[in-house]
Amino acid sequence: MAIKVLHISKFYYPEEGGIEYFVKDLTEALLGFGVNPLILVHQRHASVSLKKDIINNIQIIRLPIIANISYAPICLAFAYFLKKAINEFKPDILHIHLPNLSPLLIPPSSYNKLPLIIHWHADVVASEHDKRLKFLYKFYRPLEKRLLQKATRIIVTSHAYLETSAPLRAFQPKCVTVPLGINPERLKPSMPGSVQAFERSQKIVLSVGRLTYYKGYEYLIRAMKYIEGAKLIIVGEGAKRKELSSLIKKEALTEKVILTGYLPEPQKAHLLQNCHLFCLPSIERTEAFGISLLEAMYFGKPLVTTDVKGSGMSFVNLHQKTGLVVPPKDVKALARAINFLLQHEKVAQKYGQNAKNRFEKQFHIVKIAEQIAKLYTDIL
């Protein structure tokens, strides 16, 4: 008999984002382990109506919201919709993906004494780049703690993140480590026409991610001043798009750096398949794992990442095995690592093959789904 699991997350595919892709890949893979999932998420933009759809045999309920406040969608009727979903679906387990404000705003009694799994994707990190988070976390923290106290298990994506997470310190006995994973079947390459001319006869340094403060793209762009014989392609949209475009012009790098904006999965996969290396230059623990690294690893690409204390990036990318790890916010170090991999092709190929092997052994979504399905069974 199938285990019925109600997943609660902030957003869901086709919304862009690492958590969004992971929840999609995970819930689809769980079907193969006797798990029947239902997804309860928010709509991206303000709406007064509920939306339901089915994607690859997964049922999704998208809740209406009134606004997004500091990255948090606000659904005033969340408690009502949750109660309705529990009464109609009758789940065996609730699986809540955090950070997400809505599940925190309702009293623990709303969860009907069901076993509760918290999937801890990231701390809400107080950032020097976004002061609102530090202020708002004072109000968020007591609600977060209340939900953690109710949790049966807490899934953390790496030991490094668990060891440095202040909110989880008091709850470590409940914590289990299960890394993130991806389904490589969704990475079907096709030529992106908008960048064909750009990539011709050039070595490509690729990065994929939301253009936001913690990604550190300004340091990677500046590093391109010291790199010859290669061009940088950054795939993604976000609040820093205008600022990064201005930086590219200011540094006279318009011939070496392109911001593609959003690209559909097949076009992104084409770039992953044809780049020479993949770089994720993040500067804060908000980058808890780096799921885009797994996509590059699947295509056998060497990685360049930053050594952000407590981030899972250095768990994913093993220094001098699957790529190189450099200090964050260090333009010259980024440039040296990229130049080394561009100039030493045999080493780059070896790192890339190691990355591919590591992906297949540890980060394929089927392996992750198997671990989580076992966790469900153990809890029940």
C-alpha positions as CSV (number, residue, x, y, z in Angstrom):
1,M,0.0,0.0,0.0
2,A,1.4,3.4,-1.0
3,I,2.6,5.8,1.7
4,K,0.8,9.1,1.2
5,V,3.0,12.2,1.8
6,L,1.9,15.8,1.7
7,H,4.8,18.0,0.6
8,I,4.6,21.7,1.6
9,S,7.1,24.0,-0.2
10,K,7.4,27.6,-1.2
11,F,7.1,27.1,-4.9
12,Y,7.1,24.3,-7.5
13,Y,8.1,23.7,-11.1
14,P,7.9,25.4,-13.6
15,E,9.1,28.1,-11.1
16,E,12.8,28.4,-11.3
17,G,15.1,27.6,-8.4
18,G,17.2,24.8,-6.8
19,I,14.6,23.8,-4.3
20,E,11.9,23.9,-6.9
21,Y,13.8,21.5,-9.2
22,F,14.7,19.3,-6.3
23,V,11.2,18.9,-5.0
24,K,10.0,18.1,-8.5
25,D,12.7,15.5,-9.1
26,L,12.3,14.0,-5.6
27,T,8.5,13.6,-5.7
28,E,8.6,12.1,-9.2
29,A,11.3,9.6,-8.1
30,L,9.4,8.7,-4.9
31,L,6.6,7.3,-7.1
32,G,9.0,4.4,-7.9
33,F,9.3,3.6,-4.2
34,G,5.6,3.2,-3.4
35,V,5.1,6.8,-2.3
36,N,2.0,8.8,-3.3
37,P,2.9,12.6,-3.0
38,L,0.7,15.7,-3.0
39,I,2.3,19.1,-3.4
40,L,1.0,22.2,-1.6
41,V,2.8,25.4,-2.7
42,H,2.2,29.1,-3.4
43,Q,1.6,30.8,-6.7
44,R,4.5,33.2,-7.6
45,H,2.3,36.3,-8.1
46,A,-0.6,37.7,-6.2
47,S,-3.9,35.9,-7.0
48,V,-7.3,35.4,-5.5
49,S,-8.0,31.9,-6.9
50,L,-6.6,28.4,-6.1
51,K,-4.9,26.6,-9.0
52,K,-4.6,22.8,-9.4
53,D,-2.6,20.9,-11.9
54,I,-0.9,17.5,-12.6
55,I,2.7,17.3,-13.8
56,N,4.2,13.9,-14.6
57,N,1.6,12.2,-12.4
58,I,2.2,14.6,-9.4
59,Q,-0.7,16.5,-8.1
60,I,0.0,20.2,-7.3
61,I,-2.2,22.6,-5.4
62,R,-1.0,26.2,-5.9
63,L,-2.3,28.6,-3.2
64,P,-3.3,32.2,-3.8
65,I,-1.1,34.9,-2.2
66,I,-1.5,38.6,-1.5
67,A,2.2,39.5,-1.9
68,N,5.8,38.5,-1.5
69,I,7.6,40.1,1.4
70,S,11.4,39.7,1.7
71,Y,11.4,36.5,-0.4
72,A,8.3,35.1,1.5
73,P,5.0,34.6,-0.3
74,I,2.1,35.5,2.0
75,C,-1.1,33.3,1.9
76,L,-3.6,34.5,4.5
77,A,-5.7,31.3,4.2
78,F,-2.9,28.8,4.4
79,A,-4.3,27.1,7.6
80,Y,-7.6,26.6,5.8
81,F,-6.1,25.1,2.7
82,L,-3.8,22.9,4.7
83,K,-6.7,21.5,6.8
84,K,-8.7,20.9,3.6
85,A,-5.7,19.1,2.0
86,I,-5.2,16.9,5.1
87,N,-8.9,16.0,5.3
88,E,-9.2,15.1,1.6
89,F,-5.8,13.5,0.9
90,K,-5.4,11.9,4.4
91,P,-1.6,11.8,4.3
92,D,0.5,9.4,6.4
93,I,3.3,12.0,6.7
94,L,3.8,15.7,6.3
95,H,7.1,16.8,4.6
96,I,7.8,20.5,4.9
97,H,10.6,22.2,2.9
98,L,12.1,25.2,4.7
99,P,12.7,28.1,4.6
100,N,9.0,28.9,4.0
101,L,7.0,31.3,6.2
102,S,3.5,29.9,5.7
103,P,3.9,26.6,7.7
104,L,5.4,28.6,10.6
105,L,2.5,31.0,11.0
106,I,-0.1,28.4,12.0
107,P,-0.2,26.6,15.4
108,P,1.3,23.1,15.6
109,S,-2.2,21.6,16.3
110,S,-3.0,22.4,12.6
111,Y,-0.8,19.4,11.6
112,N,-3.3,16.9,13.2
113,K,-0.6,15.0,15.1
114,L,0.8,13.6,11.9
115,P,4.5,12.6,11.7
116,L,6.4,15.7,10.5
117,I,9.6,15.8,8.5
118,I,11.3,19.1,8.1
119,H,13.6,19.3,5.0
120,W,16.1,22.0,6.1
121,H,17.4,23.5,2.8
122,A,19.0,26.6,4.4
123,D,19.2,28.8,7.4
124,V,17.7,32.2,7.1
125,V,21.1,33.9,7.1
126,A,21.5,37.5,8.4
127,S,23.3,39.2,5.5
128,E,25.4,42.3,5.3
129,H,23.9,42.6,1.8
130,D,20.2,42.5,2.9
131,K,19.6,44.0,6.3
132,R,15.9,43.2,6.2
133,L,16.6,39.5,6.9
134,K,18.4,40.2,10.1
135,F,15.5,42.4,11.3
136,L,12.7,40.1,10.2
137,Y,14.4,37.0,11.6
138,K,13.8,38.2,15.2
139,F,10.1,37.5,14.5
140,Y,10.7,34.5,12.3
141,R,12.9,32.6,14.7
142,P,10.4,31.8,17.5
143,L,8.0,30.4,14.9
144,E,10.8,28.4,13.3
145,K,11.8,27.0,16.7
146,R,8.2,26.0,17.5
147,L,8.0,23.9,14.3
148,L,11.4,22.3,14.8
149,Q,10.2,21.2,18.2
150,K,7.3,19.4,16.7
151,A,9.3,17.7,13.9
152,T,9.8,13.9,14.0
153,R,12.9,14.2,11.8
154,I,14.9,17.0,10.3
155,I,16.7,16.3,7.0
156,V,19.9,18.4,6.5
157,T,21.7,18.3,3.1
158,S,25.3,18.1,4.4
159,H,27.2,17.5,7.7
160,A,29.0,20.8,7.1
161,Y,25.8,22.7,7.1
162,L,24.4,20.9,10.2
163,E,27.6,21.6,12.2
164,T,27.4,25.3,11.6
165,S,23.7,25.8,11.8
166,A,22.7,27.8,14.9
167,P,18.9,27.1,14.6
168,L,19.5,23.3,14.4
169,R,22.0,23.2,17.3
170,A,19.4,22.2,19.9
171,F,17.8,19.6,17.5
172,Q,20.8,17.6,16.3
173,P,19.5,14.3,17.7
174,K,16.5,14.6,15.3
175,C,18.7,15.4,12.3
176,V,19.6,13.0,9.5
177,T,21.9,13.9,6.6
178,V,20.6,13.3,3.0
179,P,22.2,15.2,0.2
180,L,20.3,16.9,-2.6
181,G,20.0,15.2,-6.0
182,I,18.8,15.7,-9.5
183,N,17.1,13.7,-12.2
184,P,19.5,14.0,-15.2
185,E,16.7,12.9,-17.5
186,R,15.4,16.5,-17.6
187,L,18.8,17.7,-19.0
188,K,18.2,17.1,-22.7
189,P,20.5,19.4,-24.7
190,S,19.5,21.6,-27.6
191,M,21.3,24.5,-29.2
192,P,20.4,27.9,-27.7
193,G,20.4,30.2,-30.7
194,S,21.0,33.3,-28.7
195,V,24.5,32.3,-27.8
196,Q,25.6,30.2,-30.8
197,A,28.0,32.9,-32.1
198,F,29.3,33.7,-28.6
199,E,30.5,30.1,-28.0
200,R,32.0,29.4,-31.4
201,S,35.7,28.6,-31.1
202,Q,35.8,29.8,-27.5
203,K,36.5,28.0,-24.3
204,I,33.4,28.5,-22.1
205,V,33.3,29.2,-18.3
206,L,29.7,28.6,-17.3
207,S,27.7,29.5,-14.2
208,V,24.0,29.0,-13.6
209,G,21.9,30.6,-10.9
210,R,19.6,33.3,-9.7
211,L,21.2,36.8,-10.0
212,T,21.1,37.6,-6.3
213,Y,23.4,39.0,-3.7
214,Y,24.9,35.8,-2.3
215,K,26.0,34.3,-5.6
216,G,29.1,36.5,-5.8
217,Y,28.8,37.0,-9.6
218,E,30.5,40.4,-9.4
219,Y,33.7,38.6,-8.3
220,L,33.6,36.1,-11.1
221,I,32.9,38.9,-13.7
222,R,36.0,40.8,-12.4
223,A,38.0,37.7,-12.6
224,M,37.5,37.5,-16.3
225,K,39.9,40.5,-16.7
226,Y,42.7,38.1,-15.9
227,I,41.5,35.2,-18.1
228,E,42.6,34.8,-21.7
229,G,41.1,32.5,-24.4
230,A,37.8,32.0,-22.7
231,K,34.4,33.7,-22.3
232,L,32.0,33.6,-19.4
233,I,28.3,32.8,-19.7
234,I,26.0,33.3,-16.8
235,V,22.5,31.8,-17.1
236,G,19.8,33.1,-14.8
237,E,17.6,36.1,-13.9
238,G,17.3,38.1,-10.7
239,A,17.4,41.4,-8.9
240,K,21.1,42.1,-9.6
241,R,20.7,41.8,-13.4
242,K,21.0,45.6,-14.0
243,E,23.9,46.0,-11.6
244,L,25.9,43.1,-13.2
245,S,25.2,44.4,-16.7
246,S,26.6,47.8,-15.6
247,L,29.7,46.2,-14.1
248,I,30.4,44.3,-17.4
249,K,30.3,47.6,-19.3
250,K,32.4,49.4,-16.7
251,E,35.1,46.8,-16.7
252,A,35.0,46.7,-20.6
253,L,34.1,43.0,-20.6
254,T,31.2,43.0,-23.1
255,E,33.3,40.8,-25.4
256,K,34.0,38.3,-22.7
257,V,30.9,38.0,-20.5
258,I,27.3,37.4,-21.4
259,L,24.2,37.3,-19.2
260,T,21.7,35.1,-21.1
261,G,18.8,35.6,-18.7
262,Y,16.5,32.7,-18.3
263,L,17.0,29.8,-20.6
264,P,14.8,26.7,-21.0
265,E,16.2,23.5,-19.7
266,P,17.3,22.1,-23.1
267,Q,19.3,25.2,-23.9
268,K,20.8,25.3,-20.4
269,A,21.7,21.6,-20.8
270,H,23.5,22.4,-24.1
271,L,25.7,24.9,-22.4
272,L,26.4,22.4,-19.5
273,Q,27.4,19.8,-22.1
274,N,29.7,22.1,-24.1
275,C,31.3,24.3,-21.4
276,H,34.9,23.7,-20.3
277,L,34.3,24.2,-16.6
278,F,31.6,25.3,-14.2
279,C,32.1,28.0,-11.6
280,L,29.9,28.8,-8.6
281,P,31.4,31.9,-6.8
282,S,29.0,32.2,-3.9
283,I,29.9,34.3,-0.9
284,E,27.5,33.3,1.9
285,R,26.0,30.3,3.6
286,T,22.7,31.1,1.9
287,E,24.3,29.0,-0.8
288,A,23.6,25.9,1.3
289,F,24.4,23.3,-1.3
290,G,24.6,24.4,-4.9
291,I,22.3,22.1,-6.9
292,S,23.6,23.6,-10.2
293,L,26.9,21.9,-9.4
294,L,25.2,18.5,-9.7
295,E,24.0,19.4,-13.2
296,A,27.6,20.2,-14.2
297,M,28.9,17.0,-12.6
298,Y,26.4,14.9,-14.5
299,F,28.0,16.3,-17.7
300,G,31.5,15.5,-16.4
301,K,32.6,19.1,-15.9
302,P,35.4,20.2,-13.5
303,L,34.2,22.7,-10.9
304,V,35.5,25.9,-9.3
305,T,33.7,26.8,-6.1
306,T,34.4,28.9,-3.0
307,D,35.1,27.8,0.5
308,V,32.2,29.3,2.4
309,K,32.3,28.0,5.9
310,G,29.3,25.8,6.6
311,S,28.1,25.7,3.0
312,G,27.7,22.3,1.4
313,M,29.6,23.4,-1.7
314,S,32.8,22.0,-0.4
315,F,31.1,18.7,0.3
316,V,29.9,18.5,-3.3
317,N,33.1,19.8,-4.9
318,L,36.1,18.0,-3.5
319,H,39.3,20.1,-3.8
320,Q,41.7,18.7,-6.4
321,K,39.4,15.7,-7.0
322,T,36.3,17.1,-8.7
323,G,37.6,20.6,-9.2
324,L,39.2,23.5,-7.3
325,V,38.1,25.3,-4.2
326,V,39.2,29.0,-3.6
327,P,38.5,31.6,-0.9
328,P,35.2,33.6,-1.4
329,K,35.3,37.2,-2.7
330,D,38.9,36.6,-4.1
331,V,39.0,37.7,-7.7
332,K,42.6,36.7,-8.3
333,A,42.1,33.3,-6.7
334,L,39.1,32.7,-9.0
335,A,41.1,33.7,-12.0
336,R,44.0,31.5,-11.1
337,A,41.8,28.4,-10.6
338,I,39.9,29.0,-13.9
339,N,43.2,29.6,-15.8
340,F,44.7,26.5,-14.3
341,L,41.8,24.3,-15.5
342,L,41.7,26.0,-18.9
343,Q,45.5,25.5,-19.4
344,H,45.8,21.9,-18.0
345,E,43.2,20.0,-20.0
346,K,44.2,16.5,-18.8
347,V,43.8,17.6,-15.2
348,A,40.5,19.2,-16.0
349,Q,39.3,16.0,-17.8
350,K,40.3,13.9,-14.8
351,Y,38.4,16.2,-12.4
352,G,35.4,16.1,-14.7
353,Q,35.4,12.3,-14.8
354,N,35.7,12.2,-11.0
355,A,32.8,14.6,-10.8
356,K,30.7,12.4,-13.1
357,N,31.5,9.3,-11.1
358,R,30.7,11.1,-7.8
359,F,27.4,12.2,-9.2
360,E,26.3,8.7,-10.2
361,K,27.3,7.2,-6.8
362,Q,25.9,9.9,-4.5
363,F,23.7,12.5,-6.1
364,H,21.4,10.8,-8.6
365,I,17.8,11.5,-7.5
366,V,17.0,7.8,-7.4
367,K,19.6,7.2,-4.7
368,I,18.2,10.2,-2.8
369,A,14.6,9.1,-3.1
370,E,15.5,5.6,-1.9
371,Q,17.0,7.1,1.3
372,I,14.0,9.3,1.9
373,A,11.5,6.5,1.2
374,K,13.3,4.4,3.8
375,L,13.0,7.3,6.3
376,Y,9.3,7.4,5.7
377,T,9.0,3.7,6.3
378,D,11.1,3.9,9.5
379,I,9.0,6.7,10.9
380,L,5.8,4.9,10.2
